Amino acid sequence: MGIVIEKEIRINQLWRTVDAATGKKDSDARIQALEKLVQAGVSLAKTNLSIANLTSVNLRGANLRGVKLSGADLIIANLSSADLSSAEIAAANLRNADLRSANLSSADLDYANLIIADLSSANLSGAEFIDANLSNAELRSADLNNANLSGADLNNANLSGANLRGANLSGAKNLTPEQVKAARNWDKAIYDKDFRAKLGLPSEPAK
């Protein structure tokens, strides 16, 4: 049997494991199968993982475009450098997902649905959230150092204790000075000129 055929058989077996566990709360086999698929360079785009228990899963650098993760448990998950942007297909759905202490550093979440998602204490440094929906999201104590949230909807998002150093919040929707000032290093973030005035900051950041 050829190496290519053997690889295809292994990949098909891994997908069967993932599909068989869909909807079940606990499945170490599913987590291992997903990690092996990513290691093999397989795209997970459009995969339905809603309500899945993926605690501590390592999907670093994975293609997760259009993936369904609504209500999923992703506590301490490693999604660093993963692509969850929309591009030509539907944006990733992480509505109500539990991402506490997850690693999403340098991940691409442009246009993603993160409504009511819990990102408390998550590592979001350098992540892209352009036009993402973070309405009612928990960002308490999250590290948003150099994250790009331009155009993101932050309606009623909790930024208490979050690190905003270098974060780009220009054009952010439904953002209030009260939300921002509950964060750390809020004066070191990037804002529109009008919003800087609302925060009592100089019209231009110090050189």
Order of alpha helices (4+ residues) and beta strands (2+ residues): alpha-alpha-alpha-alpha
